[in-house]
Amino acid sequence: MFDFLDSGQYDLLGAFWVTVQLTLYSAAGSLIWGIVLAGMRVSPVPLLRGFGTAYVNLVRNTPLTVLIIGCSLGLSQTLDISLGGSTFKETGFRLAVLGLVAYTGTFVCEALRSGINTVPVGQAEAARALGLSFFQVLTLIVLPQAFRAVVAPLANVLIALTKNTTVAAAIGVAEAALLMKEMVENEAQALFAVFGVFALGFVLLTLPTGLLLGWVAKRVAVKR
Amino acid sequence: MTSVLYDTPGPRAKARNWIYSGIFVVAFGLVAWWALSLMGEKNQLDADKWTPFVTDGQIWTTFLIPGLLETLKAGAIAMVIAIPLGALLGIGRLSDHAWVRVPVGAVVEFFRAIPVLMLMLFGSALFVQFSTVSSDVRPLYAVITGLVLYNAAVIAEIVRAGVLSLPSGQTDAAKAIGMRKGQTMVYVLVPQAVTAMLPALVSQLVVILKDTALGGSLLGLGELLSMNRQISANYSNTIATLVVIALIYIAVNFALTTFASWLEGRLRKSTKGSGAVVGAGDAAAPAAVPTGGGGA
C-alpha cells in the first residue's frame, strides 16, 4: 500500500523541506514586519497609526491566495521583478515568501498589539512616577510584560503560517501540497495512504510547535 | 488620551510628531513613486487597462459578479454544513464519557492540523474515485468538502469555548431544578453558548470566504479570484484586475468583520444574556486558534 514511498519517484522529504524553509523564512520576515507594523499602530504619531491600521485591515481581509498570485502574476510576470532570483524556482520561492510575509505580518502585528494592551496603564504610570524615561518604561516595564503575554498567540500565528505555506502551490513552488496534488492524481489506488502520509507530515510539523510554545507560554505568563 | 506607552503630547512632542510624519510621507511617497513609475514603464497605468471596470458593464456581469456569487455560494454551503457538524463535535468533546470525548477530540485536533488546501485536494480525489459527481461541479464539491472538514473542527473548538465560557452557576442551577445532563446541555447551555459565539462564527465566515480562493487556483472552481485569468485574457490588464478583485474581497470581508465586532459589542453590553462572548481571538484552546492565524 505504501509502495509509492519506495519507488523513488517522489521526493517527499524534499517537498517537506521546502515547506519547512518557506515557514522559517516567512516566520522571520513576518516577525520583523509585524514588529514594524505594531510599532506604527501604537506610536504617538497619528499618520503612522493610520497607515498601520489601513494596511492591517486591507491585507487581513484579502485572501492569501490573491496576495501570492498577485506577487507572481503582477510583480514577476508583468513588472519583471524577480527579487534577485535567477531561476523560475528561486523566484517563485521568494515571491511566495514575500506574499506570506505581507499577509502574516498583519497577524503578528495584531498579536503584539494585544500583548501591549494587556499591560495595565497603572504599570506605566507607576514607572513614570518613579522617574523612568520613556525608553526605560518601554524596555524595562512594558515590553517584557507584553512579550510574555504574546507567546501563545504568536505560536498560533506560526502554526497557521506553517499550514498557509501550502498556498505557495498556487504559483508552482514545489512544496508538500503541490507534491500531494501530483501524487493523488498518479497514485489513485493509494489515495488514503497518500493523504495519511501528508497529514502525518503536517501533524508532525505543527503539533510539537504548539506543545512546546504552549508550555513556554504557560511558564513565562505574567500572573495578575 | 493616555496609553501605556505615551502621555498626551506636549508642544515638543507635537513638533517631533510632525517631523516623524514628514519623514514617513517622504518615504511613502518615494516607494509609491517607484511603484507607479515601474507600472507606467510596463504600460499598466494606461487608461484602457482600468476604464473597462467603469465603462464596460460586461466585465461585471460576465465575470466578476458570477465569480463573487460562486465564492459566496461555496462559503455559505460550507458554513451551513459545518455549523451543525461542528456543534456536534464540540458537544462531543465536552462529554463525560471518555469513549466519546477522546475520539472526537482526536478527530478535531487532526483536521485542525491539516492545511485546508490538502483537505480540498483529498476531497477532489475522493469524488473522482468513489462517486459519480460530474466533473463540472466536482471542484465545488471538493472545495466544500475541504472547507467543511476543516471548519467543522474549528467551529467545534468555538462551541466548546462558548460552553466553557458560561458561568458554572448555570449548570448548578439546572441540576438544582432536576434537569438531566442532556437537558442541561440542550435547554440551558447551548442556547447561551450560541449567542456567545455568534461573533466568532461570523468572523469564521471571513476565513471560509478567503479559503474559497484556493479552489479557484488549484482545483478549477469558477470563483472570484479565478476570474482574473479570463478578464486579463480579454483586456490584458493583469494588475488592474487583481487590484479590483482584491478590493471586492476586502469590501465583503470588511463588512463581515465590522458586523462581527458590532455584534460582539452588542452582546457584551446586553444585560439579558450571561455576558459571555467568545471573541474572534479567544476561542481559548491550547493549539492553533483558527482566527488567530486567519486561514489562507
Contacts between the chains, C-beta under 8 A, distances in Angstrom:
chain1	res1	chain2	res2	distance
A	42	B	3	7.0
A	42	B	5	5.7
A	43	B	20	7.8
A	44	B	3	7.8
A	44	B	5	7.6
A	44	B	6	4.5
A	44	B	9	5.9
A	44	B	13	6.8
A	44	B	17	6.0
A	45	B	17	4.7
A	45	B	20	4.7
A	45	B	21	5.7
A	45	B	24	7.4
A	46	B	17	7.5
A	46	B	21	7.6
A	47	B	20	7.8
A	47	B	21	4.3
A	47	B	24	5.8
A	47	B	25	7.2
A	48	B	20	6.9
A	48	B	21	7.5
A	48	B	24	5.9
A	51	B	24	7.2
A	51	B	28	7.3
A	57	B	250	8.0
A	57	B	254	6.6
A	57	B	257	8.0
A	58	B	250	5.7
A	60	B	294	6.3
A	61	B	206	7.0
A	61	B	210	7.9
A	61	B	249	6.5
A	61	B	250	4.6
A	61	B	253	3.8
A	61	B	254	5.2
A	61	B	257	6.7
A	62	B	210	7.7
A	62	B	246	5.0
A	62	B	249	5.5
A	62	B	250	5.8
A	62	B	253	7.9
A	63	B	209	7.8
A	63	B	210	3.9
A	63	B	211	7.3
A	63	B	212	7.9
A	63	B	213	3.9
A	63	B	214	7.9
A	63	B	225	6.8
A	63	B	249	5.9
A	63	B	296	6.6
A	64	B	210	7.1
A	64	B	213	7.9
A	64	B	295	7.9
A	64	B	296	4.3
A	65	B	210	7.7
A	65	B	213	3.9
A	65	B	214	5.5
A	65	B	216	7.5
A	65	B	217	5.6
A	65	B	225	6.1
A	65	B	296	6.2
A	66	B	213	6.0
A	66	B	225	5.7
A	66	B	242	6.9
A	66	B	245	6.5
A	66	B	246	5.2
A	66	B	249	6.4
A	69	B	217	6.1
A	69	B	225	7.0
A	69	B	228	7.4
A	69	B	242	7.3
A	70	B	242	4.8
A	70	B	246	7.1
A	73	B	228	7.4
A	73	B	232	7.8
A	73	B	238	5.1
A	73	B	242	6.7
A	74	B	238	6.0
A	74	B	239	4.9
A	74	B	242	5.5
A	77	B	238	7.2
A	78	B	42	5.9
A	78	B	44	6.4
A	78	B	238	5.0
A	78	B	239	5.8
A	79	B	38	5.5
A	79	B	39	6.8
A	79	B	42	5.6
A	79	B	44	7.4
A	79	B	239	7.8
A	80	B	42	7.4
A	81	B	38	7.8
A	103	B	294	7.7
A	104	B	293	8.0
A	106	B	294	7.9
A	107	B	292	7.0
A	107	B	293	6.1
A	107	B	294	5.5
A	111	B	292	7.3
A	114	B	281	7.0
A	116	B	4	6.3
A	116	B	5	7.0
A	117	B	4	7.8
A	119	B	4	5.1
A	120	B	4	7.7
A	121	B	2	6.0
A	121	B	3	7.5
A	121	B	4	5.4
A	123	B	4	7.0
A	124	B	4	4.6
A	124	B	5	7.0
A	125	B	2	8.0
A	128	B	7	7.8
A	134	B	5	8.0
A	134	B	6	6.9
A	137	B	5	7.7
A	138	B	5	6.7
A	142	B	4	5.6
A	142	B	5	6.4
A	153	B	281	7.3
A	153	B	289	7.6
A	153	B	292	5.7
A	156	B	287	7.7
A	156	B	288	5.1
A	156	B	289	4.8
A	156	B	292	3.7
A	156	B	293	5.7
A	157	B	292	6.1
A	157	B	293	5.3
A	159	B	287	6.9
A	159	B	288	4.2
A	159	B	293	6.5
A	160	B	288	6.0
A	160	B	290	7.8
A	160	B	292	6.7
A	160	B	293	1.9
A	160	B	294	6.4
A	160	B	295	7.2
A	161	B	293	6.8
A	163	B	113	7.9
A	163	B	114	7.6
A	163	B	115	4.0
A	163	B	116	7.5
A	163	B	288	7.9
A	163	B	293	7.5
A	163	B	296	7.8
A	164	B	115	7.3
A	164	B	293	7.2
A	164	B	295	7.7
A	164	B	296	5.1
A	166	B	115	4.2
A	166	B	117	4.5
A	166	B	118	6.4
A	166	B	296	7.7
A	167	B	117	6.6
A	167	B	214	6.6
A	167	B	296	4.9
A	169	B	117	6.8
A	169	B	218	6.3
A	170	B	214	7.2
A	170	B	217	4.1
A	170	B	218	5.9
A	176	B	118	7.8
A	177	B	115	6.5
A	177	B	117	5.1
A	177	B	118	5.8
A	177	B	121	7.0
A	177	B	218	8.0
A	180	B	118	5.9
A	180	B	121	5.8
A	181	B	121	5.4
A	181	B	218	6.8
A	184	B	121	5.9
A	184	B	122	7.0
A	184	B	124	7.6
A	184	B	125	4.1
A	185	B	125	7.5
A	188	B	125	6.9
A	188	B	128	7.3
A	188	B	129	6.0
A	191	B	122	7.5
A	191	B	125	5.2
A	191	B	126	7.0
A	191	B	129	6.3
A	195	B	118	7.4
A	195	B	122	4.7
A	195	B	125	7.9
A	198	B	118	5.8
A	199	B	110	7.1
A	199	B	113	7.7
A	199	B	114	5.1
A	199	B	118	7.0
A	202	B	113	5.7
A	202	B	114	5.5
A	202	B	115	6.3
A	202	B	118	7.2
A	203	B	110	7.0
A	203	B	113	4.8
A	203	B	114	7.6
A	206	B	113	5.0
A	206	B	287	7.6
A	206	B	288	7.0
A	207	B	113	6.4
A	207	B	287	7.6
A	210	B	286	6.7
A	210	B	287	4.2
A	210	B	288	6.6
A	214	B	286	5.1
A	214	B	287	7.4
